[in-house]
Amino acid sequence: MNKILPAGAVALALIAGGAWYMTQGSTPGTSALPGAANAQASDVDTSAVIEMVEGNADASVQVIEYASFTCPHCATFHENTYKQLKVDYIDTGKIGFTFREVYFDKFGMWASMIARCDGPEKFFGVTDLMMKGQSTWARAGSEAAIADELRKVGRLAGMESDQIEACLTDGDKLQTLVAWYQQNVTEHDIESTPSFIINGEKFSNMSYADFKAVLDEKLGE
């Protein structure tokens, strides 16, 4: 389970240089205090961020997953528990399932930008590709190599190269997503990934059997 760093510190690095990384391939220095990053993010209008939801948005049970694209435990969850949840609860319309990104590092941020690049219709499909291939793209070596591997994922999902580059270098969207992430993890007191909010109650990573027990209880089954 990955522990979340102070949101302000992460946001500072990402807002200051996230899109810049994609074109320059090196890390810009930062010196402001985390509090300054918090203040900056709090001024950002996040209302345009699209919530990525599948299943039944009107179901009596709603699940929010907080995950990072670079979190190995999140990849394991998606390869196992999530697949069973999708068959038994999401695709059957028993629950609504929302995926919210957590940003540990610039690589997870890049992955998020690509996953969101082609809209909600493709988000979960791209997320599946990201999680399946995490051990490949996240360990590709240099920043440039990781960026190229992520571009490959985007192209595999049917995106054009120009579209991918436009998404990766969208600084305004980057800033908005980081501010949105900060607001979300603060609201739900998220300290590690994957974490889940089920009808307002927070849970840490669970096996499918434990997840099923919680969902069935809340569904009254």
N, C-alpha and C positions, 0 to 999 in steps of 0.2 A: 504494500500500500504506500503510495507516494504522499509525503507530507507537503503541505502547501507552505511556501515561503510567504513572508509578509506581503500582502497584496500591493502595498505602495511601492516597495522596492522592485517588484517584478514589473509593475506598470510603468515605472520610471524608465527602466531599460527598454521596454518594448515601445512605449510611446516615443521616446527619444530617437530610437534607431531601427525599429522593426522593419519598415519598408526599405530603409536605407541599406540594410543588410543584403537585400535581394539584388541590388545593383552594384554594390561595392565589395561585398564579401569580407568585410572586416568589422570589428566591434568598436563603435564610437564610445568614447569615455563619457561618463556621467558623474556629476558631483553634487547634484541637489539632494536634499534630504527626502526620505520617504513621504514625509508630510506634505512636501511640495507636490509630489506626484498625486497624492490623494486629493489635494485641492484642485489640481489641474483636471483630474478625471471627473470630479464632482461637477465641473462646469460643462461637461460634454452632454449634449442631448442624445440619449440612447433610445429614444422612442422609435427610431426607424429600424432597429435591430429586429430581425425576424426570428421568432421562436421556432425551433425545429421540432415539430410534433408529428407523431404517427399514432395510429390507432384511433380511438374514439375520444375526441376532445370534449365531449359532453358526458363521458362516463362518470359514474359516482366515485371511482378511484382514479387518481391522477398520480403518475410517477414522474419525478424529475431526476435524471441522472446527471451528476457532475463528474466529468471525466476529462483527462488530458490525452491528446493524441500521442504523447511520448511516454505515457505511463504503462509499464508492462502489465500491471495488474488489471488495468482497464482493457488492454488487448485480450487478456485471458478471459475476462468477464464477457466480452463481446463474442469471443469464439465459442463460449460454452453456455453460461447461464442466459445471456441475452437471446441466443438463438432459440432456446426453449421457451422463454417468455414471449418471444415474437409469435411463435406458433400457437401457444396455448392462451395467451391473454391479449396481445396487441392486435394480431390479425383477426381475431374473433370479435374484436370490439369491446372486450370486457373492461379494458383500461385505456387511458391516454398515456402516452410515453413521450416525454420531452427530454432532449439531449442538450445540455449546456456545457460549453467548453470551459476548461480551467487552463490557465496559461502558466506553465512552469518556466518556459524558455522560448527562445525565438523559433525553434524548430516546430514546436507545437502550435505556435502562432501561424507560421507559414502553412502548416497542414490545415489549420482552421480556415484560413483565407481561401485555400483551394477547395476545401469541402463545401464552402458556402458560395463558391464562384458561380455555379450554374443554377442556383436557386434551390428552394425547398424540395422540389421534385426529385432532385438527384442527391440531396445531402446525405441521406442514410446509405445510399449505395456507395457513394464516395467514402463515407466513414467506414463502411465495411472493408473496402479496399485498403484504407489507411491502417486499420487495426490488423488485418491479415498480414500486411506487408511491413508492419512496424519494425520487425527485427532486421529487415533489409534496408529500408530507407533511413531509419533513425541511426543506423550504425554504418552509414556509407563512408564515413571518414571526415573529410573536410566540409566546411560550410557549403562550398560550391557543389560538392558531390551530393550532399543531402538535398540541396535545392534542386539539382537535376533529377534526382530520384523522385522527388515530389512532383516535379513537372511531368514525369512519366506517368504517375498515378492519374494526374489530371487528363492527360491525353488518352489513357486507357479508359477513362470514364466518358470519353467522347468530346472533350473540350479542345478548341483550337489553341495553338501556341500563343497567338496574340491575346486571346481572351485570358489565358492563364497569367501572362505577364501583366496585363492590366489589373487583374485581381491582386497579384502579389505586391504590386507597387502602389496600391491605393492607400495612401497615408491617412486620409480622413476616415476611411472605414476601419483601419487599424486602430486609430485612437478611440473610435466609438466602441469597438469590440472590447478593448481593454477596460474602458470605463464601465461597460456593461458587466464584464466579468467581475470587476471589483464590487459593484453594487450587489450582484447575485451572491457572491461568497460571503459578503458581510451580512446580508439579509438572513441567510440560512446557516451562518456560522460553520461554513465548510472548512475543514482543516486537513483533509486528505482525499485522495481519489482511489477508486471510485467511491462516491457517496451518493445516497439516494434520499429524496424527500418524497414520502408517500402520504398523501393527504395531510401535508403539513408536518409530519413527523420524520425526524432524521434517522437514517440507518447507515451503517458502514457496509463494506462489501459482504455479500452473502452468497451461499450456495444456492442452487436452484430450489432445493427442498425448503430451505429457510425462507427464500423469497416467496415461494408458492404459499407457504403457511401464512405469511403476513398478508398477502393479497387476498387469499380465501377468507381470512378473518374479516378484512375490511369490506369484502364483497358480500359477506354474510352467507358464505357457502360452507 
